Amino acid sequence: MLIEILAGVLAGGLVAFAASARVVQQYERGVVLRLGRLRGRVRGPGFTTVIPFVDRIRKVNMQIVTMPIPAQEGITRDNVTVRVDAVVYFKVVDPADAVIRVEDYRFAVSQMAQTSLRSIIGKSDLDDLLSNREKLNQGLELMIESPAVGWGVQVDRVEIKDVSLPETMKRSMARQSEAERERRARIINADAELQASHKLSEAAAVMAETPAALQLRLLQTVVAVAAEKNSTLVLPFPVELLRFLERAAQNDPSSVPSSSSASSSSSSPSSSPSAAAPSSAAGPHEVPPSVPKAPVEPPPVPPGITSPEPSPQSKDGELSD
């Protein structure tokens, strides 16, 4: 009988020990609530015991939590609709506050991050969202950490992952960047032309002092053209020769036309319309009258020479005519 009692007590002790034994992991901390009241000491990692049916232990993870923030749509300060998503890195630094002060600290941090992200979108410009993310990340971290400190949570960092733009805005930005690149290219080209003009003016001044340099340059150009396999024939013609011929033409008086030739040339166009007037006056079906030919007089015969008589053939020819 005694043995049965001892066995029952031993079995009850084992059950009670098993019910009171708890194991806390290295990355966890245990918060004990005895009859609903918080015990002052937080249980560390390892083996610990609690009073069965009286104490209740809640384990809190002390690791850094990576929580993605769902993509939030908003309108920036310059009235551009964007869609932004981010990620939050936080950890619990006070397990008691994380259990007592907030019902679910993960859900609370998630909702606070979403509202803070929407607020940051409305306060920022599109250029800041695309190029100045470090400043926005710091502002977003401060907005999330301010209420999270009372929950026993510390926010390590917040990062904006992606900024999605509408297709129309993407095309507009592409056109803007293309125009900016074209403007820079034109400025660079104009600067190059300016520098080249300065160098050409210096080269022209040097060649003006030594005319032989221009001839040498011309010969170099001819050699460069002849080196290629083409059918181009280059005949250098000095400009000075053209200027010499022009001066000679200006100094030559015979090149000036006479007044008589000028008057005859001026009178010939005026006489042509009057000569053509009778023919134009005739009707389309009328034949203009034939103008009789003037008789051709034979040349005078010198004295002492008798003129030959016409042959009968010529007379018959005249009669036949």
C-alpha positions as CSV (number, residue, x, y, z in Angstrom):
1,M,0.0,0.0,0.0
2,L,2.8,2.3,0.9
3,I,4.6,1.5,-2.3
4,E,1.5,2.5,-4.3
5,I,1.3,5.8,-2.5
6,L,4.9,6.5,-3.1
7,A,4.5,5.6,-6.7
8,G,1.5,7.9,-7.1
9,V,3.4,10.8,-5.4
10,L,6.4,10.2,-7.6
11,A,4.2,10.2,-10.7
12,G,2.4,13.3,-9.6
13,G,5.8,15.0,-8.9
14,L,7.0,14.1,-12.4
15,V,3.8,15.4,-14.0
16,A,4.1,18.7,-12.0
17,F,7.8,19.0,-12.9
18,A,7.0,18.4,-16.5
19,A,4.2,21.0,-16.4
20,S,6.5,23.6,-14.7
21,A,9.6,23.0,-16.8
22,R,10.3,25.5,-19.6
23,V,13.2,25.9,-22.1
24,V,14.0,29.4,-23.4
25,Q,16.1,29.6,-26.5
26,Q,19.2,31.7,-26.8
27,Y,17.4,34.3,-29.1
28,E,14.3,34.5,-26.8
29,R,13.4,36.0,-23.5
30,G,10.6,34.7,-21.2
31,V,8.0,37.1,-19.7
32,V,6.2,35.4,-16.7
33,L,2.7,36.4,-15.7
34,R,1.6,35.0,-12.4
35,L,-2.2,35.2,-12.0
36,G,-2.2,37.9,-14.7
37,R,0.4,40.0,-13.0
38,L,3.8,40.7,-14.5
39,R,6.7,39.3,-12.5
40,G,9.6,41.7,-12.3
41,R,12.3,39.4,-13.6
42,V,12.5,38.4,-17.3
43,R,13.6,34.8,-17.7
44,G,16.8,34.4,-19.7
45,P,17.8,31.6,-22.1
46,G,18.1,28.1,-20.8
47,F,16.0,25.9,-18.5
48,T,13.5,27.6,-16.2
49,T,10.4,26.5,-14.1
50,V,7.1,28.1,-13.5
51,I,4.2,27.2,-11.1
52,P,1.8,25.0,-13.0
53,F,-1.7,26.5,-13.5
54,V,-0.6,29.7,-11.8
55,D,2.2,31.1,-13.9
56,R,2.1,31.6,-17.7
57,I,5.2,32.4,-19.6
58,R,5.4,34.2,-23.0
59,K,8.5,33.9,-25.1
60,V,9.5,37.0,-27.1
61,N,11.9,36.7,-30.1
62,M,14.8,39.1,-29.7
63,Q,16.1,38.7,-33.3
64,I,16.0,41.4,-35.9
65,V,12.8,41.1,-37.9
66,T,12.6,41.9,-41.6
67,M,9.2,43.1,-42.5
68,P,8.2,44.2,-46.0
69,I,5.8,47.1,-46.3
70,P,3.1,46.5,-48.9
71,A,3.2,48.9,-51.9
72,Q,1.4,52.1,-51.1
73,E,-0.1,54.4,-53.8
74,G,0.0,58.1,-53.2
75,I,0.3,61.5,-54.9
76,T,3.6,63.4,-54.5
77,R,3.8,67.1,-53.7
78,D,4.2,67.9,-57.5
79,N,1.0,65.9,-58.3
80,V,2.5,62.7,-59.6
81,T,0.8,59.4,-58.8
82,V,3.4,56.9,-57.7
83,R,3.4,53.4,-56.1
84,V,6.2,52.9,-53.4
85,D,7.1,49.8,-51.3
86,A,9.7,49.6,-48.6
87,V,11.1,47.2,-46.0
88,V,11.6,47.7,-42.2
89,Y,14.3,46.2,-40.0
90,F,13.4,46.2,-36.3
91,K,14.0,44.2,-33.1
92,V,12.6,44.0,-29.5
93,V,14.7,45.6,-26.9
94,D,12.2,45.4,-23.9
95,P,10.3,42.1,-23.9
96,A,8.0,43.2,-21.0
97,D,6.8,46.3,-22.9
98,A,6.4,44.3,-26.1
99,V,4.0,42.0,-24.2
100,I,2.2,44.4,-21.9
101,R,2.0,47.7,-23.8
102,V,0.9,46.5,-27.2
103,E,-1.3,43.5,-28.3
104,D,0.7,42.5,-31.3
105,Y,3.9,44.5,-31.9
106,R,4.5,43.1,-35.4
107,F,1.1,44.2,-36.6
108,A,1.5,47.6,-34.9
109,V,4.9,48.2,-36.6
110,S,3.5,47.1,-39.9
111,Q,0.5,49.5,-39.8
112,M,2.7,52.4,-38.6
113,A,5.1,51.8,-41.4
114,Q,2.4,51.9,-44.0
115,T,0.9,55.2,-42.7
116,S,4.4,56.8,-42.4
117,L,5.2,55.7,-46.0
118,R,2.0,57.4,-47.3
119,S,2.9,60.5,-45.3
120,I,6.4,60.6,-46.8
121,I,5.0,60.2,-50.3
122,G,2.7,63.2,-49.9
123,K,5.5,65.4,-48.5
124,S,8.1,64.6,-51.1
125,D,8.7,65.5,-54.7
126,L,9.2,63.0,-57.5
127,D,12.8,63.9,-57.9
128,D,13.4,63.3,-54.2
129,L,11.8,59.8,-54.4
130,L,14.1,58.9,-57.3
131,S,17.4,60.5,-56.3
132,N,17.4,61.5,-52.7
133,R,16.3,58.3,-51.0
134,E,18.7,58.4,-48.1
135,K,17.0,61.5,-46.6
136,L,13.6,60.0,-47.1
137,N,14.7,56.7,-45.4
138,Q,15.9,58.7,-42.4
139,G,12.7,60.6,-42.1
140,L,10.6,57.4,-42.5
141,E,12.7,55.7,-39.8
142,L,12.1,58.6,-37.3
143,M,8.4,58.5,-38.0
144,I,8.1,54.8,-37.3
145,E,10.5,54.7,-34.3
146,S,8.8,57.5,-32.4
147,P,5.7,55.4,-31.3
148,A,7.6,52.1,-31.5
149,V,9.9,53.1,-28.5
150,G,7.0,52.8,-26.1
151,W,6.3,49.3,-27.4
152,G,9.8,48.1,-26.5
153,V,10.8,48.0,-30.2
154,Q,13.8,49.5,-31.8
155,V,13.8,50.3,-35.6
156,D,17.2,49.7,-37.1
157,R,16.6,51.0,-40.6
158,V,14.0,51.6,-43.2
159,E,14.7,51.2,-47.0
160,I,12.5,52.3,-49.9
161,K,12.8,49.4,-52.4
162,D,11.0,50.5,-55.5
163,V,9.1,53.5,-57.0
164,S,6.7,52.6,-59.7
165,L,5.6,55.3,-62.1
166,P,2.8,55.4,-64.7
167,E,3.7,54.6,-68.3
168,T,2.9,58.2,-69.4
169,M,5.3,59.6,-66.8
170,K,8.0,57.2,-67.9
171,R,7.7,58.3,-71.5
172,S,7.7,62.0,-70.5
173,M,10.9,61.5,-68.5
174,A,12.5,59.6,-71.4
175,R,11.7,62.5,-73.7
176,Q,13.1,65.0,-71.1
177,S,16.3,63.1,-70.7
178,E,16.7,62.7,-74.5
179,A,16.2,66.5,-74.9
180,E,18.7,67.2,-72.1
181,R,21.3,64.9,-73.8
182,E,20.7,66.5,-77.1
183,R,21.2,70.0,-75.6
184,R,24.5,68.9,-74.0
185,A,25.6,67.4,-77.3
186,R,24.9,70.7,-79.2
187,I,26.7,72.7,-76.5
188,I,29.8,70.4,-76.8
189,N,29.6,70.6,-80.6
190,A,29.4,74.4,-80.5
191,D,32.3,74.6,-78.1
192,A,34.4,72.4,-80.4
193,E,33.5,74.6,-83.4
194,L,34.6,77.7,-81.4
195,Q,37.9,76.1,-80.5
196,A,38.5,74.9,-84.1
197,S,37.8,78.4,-85.4
198,H,40.4,79.9,-83.0
199,K,42.9,77.4,-84.2
200,L,42.0,78.0,-87.9
201,S,42.4,81.8,-87.4
202,E,45.9,81.2,-85.8
203,A,46.8,78.9,-88.7
204,A,45.6,81.5,-91.3
205,A,47.7,84.2,-89.6
206,V,50.8,82.0,-89.8
207,M,50.1,81.1,-93.5
208,A,49.6,84.8,-94.3
209,E,53.1,85.5,-93.1
210,T,54.6,82.7,-95.2
211,P,52.7,82.1,-98.4
212,A,54.8,79.0,-99.2
213,A,53.0,77.2,-96.3
214,L,49.7,77.5,-98.2
215,Q,51.2,75.9,-101.2
216,L,52.7,73.1,-99.1
217,R,49.4,72.5,-97.4
218,L,47.7,72.4,-100.9
219,L,50.2,69.7,-102.0
220,Q,49.6,67.7,-98.9
221,T,45.9,67.8,-99.6
222,V,46.5,66.6,-103.2
223,V,48.6,63.7,-101.9
224,A,45.9,62.7,-99.4
225,V,43.3,62.7,-102.1
226,A,45.4,60.8,-104.5
227,A,46.3,58.1,-101.9
228,E,42.7,56.8,-102.0
229,K,41.5,54.6,-104.9
230,N,39.0,56.9,-106.5
231,S,38.5,58.6,-109.8
232,T,38.7,62.2,-108.4
233,L,40.9,64.6,-110.3
234,V,42.1,67.6,-108.4
235,L,43.4,70.6,-110.3
236,P,44.6,73.3,-108.0
237,F,44.0,76.7,-109.3
238,P,45.5,79.6,-107.4
239,V,43.1,82.3,-106.3
240,E,45.7,85.0,-106.9
241,L,45.6,84.3,-110.7
242,L,41.8,84.9,-110.7
243,R,42.3,88.2,-108.9
244,F,45.0,89.2,-111.4
245,L,42.7,88.5,-114.3
246,E,39.9,90.4,-112.7
247,R,42.1,93.5,-112.2
248,A,43.3,93.3,-115.7
249,A,39.8,93.1,-117.1
250,Q,38.9,96.3,-115.1
251,N,41.9,98.2,-116.4
252,D,41.5,97.2,-120.1
253,P,39.5,100.0,-122.0
254,S,38.8,97.8,-125.1
255,S,36.5,95.7,-122.9
256,V,34.1,98.6,-122.6
257,P,31.5,98.4,-125.5
258,S,31.2,101.3,-128.0
259,S,28.1,103.6,-128.2
260,S,27.3,102.6,-131.8
261,S,27.1,99.0,-131.0
262,A,25.0,99.7,-128.0
263,S,22.6,101.9,-130.0
264,S,22.4,99.3,-132.8
265,S,21.7,96.5,-130.3
266,S,19.1,98.7,-128.6
267,S,17.4,99.6,-131.9
268,S,17.2,96.0,-133.3
269,P,14.7,94.8,-130.7
270,S,12.4,97.8,-131.4
271,S,12.3,97.2,-135.1
272,S,11.4,93.6,-134.9
273,P,7.8,94.1,-133.7
274,S,7.0,96.6,-136.5
275,A,8.3,94.2,-139.1
276,A,6.2,91.5,-137.8
277,A,3.1,93.7,-137.6
278,P,1.8,93.1,-141.2
279,S,2.2,89.4,-140.9
280,S,0.3,89.4,-137.7
281,A,-2.4,91.6,-139.1
282,A,-3.2,89.1,-141.8
283,G,-6.0,86.7,-141.1
284,P,-5.4,83.0,-140.6
285,H,-6.7,82.1,-144.1
286,E,-5.2,84.9,-146.1
287,V,-2.0,84.5,-148.0
288,P,0.3,87.6,-147.7
289,P,1.0,89.2,-151.1
290,S,4.4,88.4,-152.6
291,V,6.9,91.2,-152.8
292,P,8.3,91.6,-156.4
293,K,12.0,91.2,-156.6
294,A,14.0,94.1,-157.9
295,P,15.7,93.5,-161.2
296,V,19.3,92.8,-161.0
297,E,21.3,95.0,-163.3
298,P,24.4,93.6,-165.0
299,P,27.6,95.2,-164.2
300,P,28.8,97.9,-166.7
301,V,30.9,96.7,-169.6
302,P,34.2,98.5,-170.1
303,P,34.7,100.2,-173.5
304,G,36.2,98.1,-176.2
305,I,34.7,94.9,-175.0
306,T,31.6,93.6,-176.6
307,S,29.2,91.8,-174.4
308,P,28.5,88.2,-175.3
309,E,25.1,87.3,-176.7
310,P,23.1,84.9,-174.7
311,S,22.9,81.4,-175.9
312,P,19.6,79.9,-177.3
313,Q,19.4,77.7,-174.3
314,S,19.4,80.6,-172.0
315,K,16.7,82.3,-174.1
316,D,14.6,79.3,-174.2
317,G,15.1,79.0,-170.4
318,E,14.0,82.5,-169.9
319,L,11.0,82.0,-172.2
320,S,10.1,78.8,-170.5
321,D,10.3,80.6,-167.2
